Amino acid sequence: MKKFFLVLTVFALLFGVVSTFAQDTQSVVTSDTLQVVRDRGVLKCSTSSTLPGFGFLNADGSISGFDVELCQAVAAATLGDKTKFELRPTTGADRFPVLQSGEIDLGFNTTTFTISRDTSLGFNFSPPYFYDGQGIMVRVDSGIDSLADMDGKSICAQSGTTTEKNISDAARRHGIDLEVLVYTEMNQIRETYLAGRCDGYTTDQSELIGYHAIMDNPDQHKILPDVVSKEPLAIYVRHGDDNWFDIMNWTFYCMVGAEELEVTSENVDEMLTSENPVVLAMLGVEGELGKPMGLNNDWCYQVIKQVGNYGEVFSRNLGPDSPLKLERGLNDLWNRGGLLYAPPMR
């Protein structure tokens, strides 16, 4: 009988520990993220530090890029100050655990929106903020002009990404024998490629273009015309906090909608007296669009004033005002041949 009660006691203790752990984990997942951010006074975002145009470590130790400015936009919307943010540099391997654990509030890292990540990892994804495609870089003198020419060759890819799976699938479709070498860090991949230990390296085309722009000898390398896959890049948050999910999405829509309505960081103050009711609602002059999300009514005004509309951010980091000089392409507004538009802000 004593043994029976001893077993029950041990079981009860273990169950209590497990229950407490589960409750602690659940509290991280379902907490009021907006209130956590406000109590902390700082928004925490993950980012890459090796991708020109999106998240790149500068000589002064700062990280700049498209992802960084999107983080600043959410800081402006929620805290009223785009400077109240912190960045957590991550790789393909640790970008998801840091969000799951509650270490950060928003995930970036040029992450592809997929069904498995959306449903199995416990994340919600924003609309794609950048429509990308996977590409391949090789040396000009390699004799390789397309993926089909890589039979018997090797290629470097980053582990823990869609890139690794996509290139293997593409090789099978083309019926070629392609050795895929995987590394955790993007810098490892580039060093291995430059050392000649792999015949090419593959990642998102925007990343290849960004790296090509800063190479010592860019004329010795080329990007193949093959588009291996579609890569819709999106921001992501934890399941369980629908309001935070709304804030993430509508901050992005604010920037896209502002571009379509021709509201910029330079003319936003003039637009406060616009005769367009949609503009007035967006900027908080009329209505209370911010109230249901727990935001000040000028939240979208702050985003545009402090950071800019989508086109301004694109231009600075990826477009004509950046070293990358990317065309808008699919990342243009719907009325200019792109895929971007915002739902009505009414």
C-alpha positions in Angstrom: 0.0 0.0 0.0 2.9 2.4 0.8 4.4 1.7 -2.6 1.0 2.5 -4.2 0.8 5.9 -2.5 4.4 6.6 -3.2 3.8 6.0 -6.9 0.7 8.2 -6.8 2.7 11.0 -5.1 5.5 10.8 -7.7 3.0 10.8 -10.5 1.2 13.8 -9.0 4.5 15.7 -8.7 5.5 14.9 -12.3 2.0 15.9 -13.6 2.2 19.1 -11.7 5.6 19.9 -13.3 4.4 19.1 -16.8 1.2 21.1 -16.3 3.1 24.1 -15.1 5.5 23.8 -18.1 2.5 23.6 -20.4 0.9 26.6 -18.8 4.1 28.6 -19.1 4.5 27.7 -22.7 0.8 28.5 -23.4 1.2 31.9 -21.7 3.9 32.8 -24.1 1.9 31.8 -27.0 -1.4 33.4 -26.1 -0.2 36.5 -24.3 -1.3 40.0 -25.2 1.8 40.8 -27.3 0.9 44.5 -27.8 0.7 45.0 -24.0 4.0 43.1 -23.6 5.7 45.3 -26.2 4.3 48.5 -24.6 5.3 47.4 -21.1 8.8 46.7 -22.4 8.9 49.9 -24.4 10.7 48.1 -27.3 9.6 45.9 -30.2 11.8 42.9 -30.8 12.3 41.6 -34.4 14.4 38.9 -35.9 16.4 39.6 -39.1 19.3 38.3 -41.2 22.5 40.2 -41.0 24.0 38.9 -44.3 21.5 39.8 -46.9 22.1 43.1 -48.7 18.8 45.0 -49.2 16.9 43.0 -46.5 19.1 42.7 -43.4 22.8 43.5 -43.7 25.4 44.3 -41.1 27.1 47.6 -41.9 30.6 48.7 -41.0 29.3 50.8 -38.0 27.7 47.7 -36.5 24.1 48.6 -37.5 21.8 46.4 -39.5 19.8 48.0 -42.4 17.4 46.8 -45.1 13.8 46.2 -46.1 13.1 43.9 -43.2 14.5 46.4 -40.7 12.3 49.2 -42.0 9.2 46.9 -41.8 10.1 46.3 -38.1 10.4 50.1 -37.7 7.0 50.5 -39.2 5.4 48.2 -36.6 7.3 50.1 -33.9 5.9 53.4 -35.2 2.3 51.9 -35.3 2.4 50.4 -31.8 4.8 52.7 -29.8 4.7 55.9 -31.8 8.4 55.8 -32.4 10.2 53.9 -35.1 13.5 53.9 -33.1 12.0 51.8 -30.3 13.0 48.4 -31.7 15.7 45.8 -31.2 17.0 43.3 -33.8 17.9 39.7 -33.1 20.1 38.4 -36.0 19.2 34.8 -36.8 19.9 32.1 -39.3 17.7 29.6 -41.1 18.1 27.2 -38.1 17.2 29.4 -35.2 14.7 32.0 -36.7 11.7 29.9 -35.7 12.6 28.8 -32.1 13.3 32.5 -31.1 9.7 33.4 -32.0 8.2 30.2 -30.5 10.0 30.9 -27.2 8.8 34.5 -27.0 12.3 36.0 -27.3 11.1 38.1 -30.2 7.7 39.6 -31.3 8.0 39.5 -35.1 9.9 37.3 -37.5 11.4 38.4 -40.8 14.6 36.8 -42.2 13.2 36.7 -45.8 11.1 33.8 -44.8 8.9 31.9 -47.4 5.3 31.5 -46.5 4.4 27.8 -46.8 1.6 25.6 -45.6 3.7 23.6 -43.2 5.2 26.6 -41.5 1.7 28.2 -41.2 0.0 25.1 -39.8 2.7 23.0 -38.1 5.0 25.5 -36.5 2.3 27.6 -34.8 2.7 30.7 -36.8 0.5 33.2 -38.7 1.9 34.8 -41.8 1.3 38.3 -43.2 0.5 38.8 -46.9 3.7 38.4 -48.9 5.7 41.6 -48.7 8.1 40.5 -51.4 7.4 38.1 -54.2 10.7 36.3 -54.9 11.9 33.3 -56.8 14.8 30.9 -56.1 17.8 31.3 -58.4 21.3 30.0 -59.0 24.7 31.7 -59.2 27.7 30.2 -61.0 31.1 31.3 -62.3 31.1 32.8 -65.8 33.8 30.5 -66.9 32.0 27.4 -65.5 30.4 26.4 -68.8 27.1 26.3 -67.0 24.3 28.3 -68.7 21.2 26.6 -67.1 20.3 24.2 -64.4 20.3 21.4 -67.0 24.0 21.9 -67.4 24.7 21.0 -63.7 24.5 17.3 -64.2 27.3 15.8 -62.1 28.0 19.1 -60.4 27.6 20.3 -56.8 25.6 23.3 -55.4 25.6 24.9 -52.0 22.4 25.7 -50.1 21.3 26.8 -46.7 20.0 24.2 -44.3 16.6 24.6 -42.7 15.2 26.5 -45.7 12.8 25.8 -48.6 15.9 26.4 -50.8 17.4 23.0 -49.9 14.3 21.1 -50.8 13.5 23.1 -53.9 16.8 22.5 -55.6 16.7 18.8 -54.9 13.2 18.7 -56.4 14.3 20.7 -59.4 17.2 18.3 -60.0 14.8 15.3 -60.0 12.5 17.1 -62.5 15.4 17.7 -64.9 16.7 14.2 -64.4 20.2 15.4 -63.4 22.6 14.1 -60.7 23.2 17.2 -58.5 25.1 17.1 -55.2 23.5 19.5 -52.7 25.9 20.7 -50.0 24.1 22.4 -47.0 25.5 24.9 -44.5 23.8 26.7 -41.6 25.3 30.2 -42.3 24.9 32.1 -45.5 28.5 33.3 -45.2 29.7 29.7 -45.1 27.9 29.0 -48.3 29.5 32.0 -50.0 33.0 31.2 -48.8 32.6 27.6 -50.0 31.4 28.7 -53.4 34.2 31.3 -53.8 36.7 28.7 -52.8 35.5 26.5 -55.6 34.2 23.7 -53.4 30.8 23.9 -55.0 30.0 24.7 -58.6 27.2 27.0 -57.8 25.1 28.3 -54.9 21.3 28.8 -54.7 19.1 31.0 -52.7 16.4 33.6 -53.4 17.1 35.7 -56.5 16.9 38.9 -54.6 19.6 37.7 -52.3 21.8 36.6 -55.2 21.4 40.0 -56.8 22.2 41.7 -53.5 25.4 39.6 -53.0 26.4 40.1 -56.6 26.3 43.8 -56.1 28.9 43.7 -53.3 31.2 41.0 -54.7 34.9 41.9 -55.3 34.7 40.5 -58.9 31.1 40.5 -59.9 31.9 40.2 -63.6 33.3 36.7 -62.9 29.9 35.4 -61.7 26.4 35.3 -63.2 22.9 34.4 -62.2 21.3 31.7 -64.3 17.9 32.4 -66.0 16.3 29.4 -64.3 13.6 30.2 -61.6 13.7 27.2 -59.4 10.6 28.0 -57.3 8.2 30.8 -56.2 9.2 32.3 -52.9 6.5 34.6 -51.3 8.4 36.3 -48.4 6.2 37.2 -45.4 6.4 38.4 -41.8 5.3 35.9 -39.1 3.9 35.9 -35.6 2.8 33.3 -33.1 -0.6 31.7 -33.2 -2.9 32.7 -30.3 -2.9 36.5 -30.5 -5.2 37.6 -33.3 -4.9 41.2 -32.4 -1.1 41.2 -32.9 -1.7 39.4 -36.2 -4.1 42.2 -37.2 -1.5 44.8 -36.3 1.2 43.1 -38.3 -1.1 42.8 -41.4 -2.6 46.3 -41.3 0.7 48.0 -40.8 1.8 46.4 -44.0 -1.5 47.3 -45.7 -1.1 50.9 -44.4 2.1 51.2 -46.4 0.7 49.6 -49.5 -2.5 51.6 -49.4 -0.6 54.8 -48.8 1.4 54.3 -52.0 -1.7 53.7 -54.1 -3.3 56.9 -52.6 0.0 58.7 -53.3 0.5 59.5 -49.6 4.3 59.7 -48.8 6.5 60.6 -45.9 7.0 64.0 -47.5 3.3 65.0 -48.2 1.5 63.1 -45.4 1.0 66.3 -43.3 -0.6 68.0 -46.3 -2.8 65.0 -46.8 -4.4 65.5 -43.4 -6.7 68.1 -45.1 -7.4 65.8 -48.1 -10.9 65.7 -49.5 -10.6 61.9 -50.0 -12.5 60.2 -47.1 -10.3 57.1 -47.5 -7.2 59.1 -46.9 -8.7 60.9 -43.9 -9.7 57.5 -42.4 -6.3 56.0 -43.0 -4.5 58.9 -41.4 -6.9 59.0 -38.4 -8.5 62.3 -39.1 -11.9 60.7 -39.4 -13.2 57.5 -37.8 -11.5 55.2 -35.3 -9.7 52.5 -37.3 -7.0 52.1 -34.6 -9.3 51.7 -31.6 -10.3 48.0 -32.2 -6.6 47.1 -32.4 -5.7 49.0 -29.2 -3.7 51.6 -31.3 -3.8 55.3 -31.3 -5.9 56.7 -34.1 -2.9 58.2 -35.9 -1.0 54.8 -36.1 -1.0 54.7 -39.9 0.0 58.4 -40.0 3.0 57.6 -37.8 4.0 54.7 -40.0 4.0 56.8 -43.2 5.5 59.9 -41.6 8.3 58.1 -39.8 9.1 55.2 -42.3 7.2 55.9 -45.5 4.9 54.0 -47.9 5.8 50.7 -49.5 7.3 52.3 -52.6 9.6 54.5 -50.6 10.9 51.6 -48.5 11.4 49.5 -51.6 13.2 52.3 -53.5 15.7 52.9 -50.6 16.6 49.3 -50.0 16.0 47.4 -53.2 15.2 49.8 -56.0 16.7 52.7 -57.8 18.1 54.4 -54.7 19.9 51.2 -53.6 23.0 49.3 -55.0 20.7 46.5 -56.1 18.6 48.5 -58.6 15.8 46.0 -58.6 12.8 46.5 -60.8 9.5 46.4 -59.0 8.1 43.6 -61.1 5.6 41.5 -59.2 6.2 43.8 -56.2 4.5 46.7 -57.8 0.9 47.9 -57.2 -1.9 46.0 -58.9 -2.6 49.0 -61.2 1.0 48.9 -62.5 1.2 45.2 -63.3 2.2 44.0 -59.8 0.5 41.8 -57.2 0.2 44.3 -54.3 -2.9 46.0 -53.1 -4.5 46.7 -49.7 -8.0 45.8 -48.6 -10.3 48.9 -48.1 -9.4 50.9 -45.0 -13.0 51.9 -44.2 
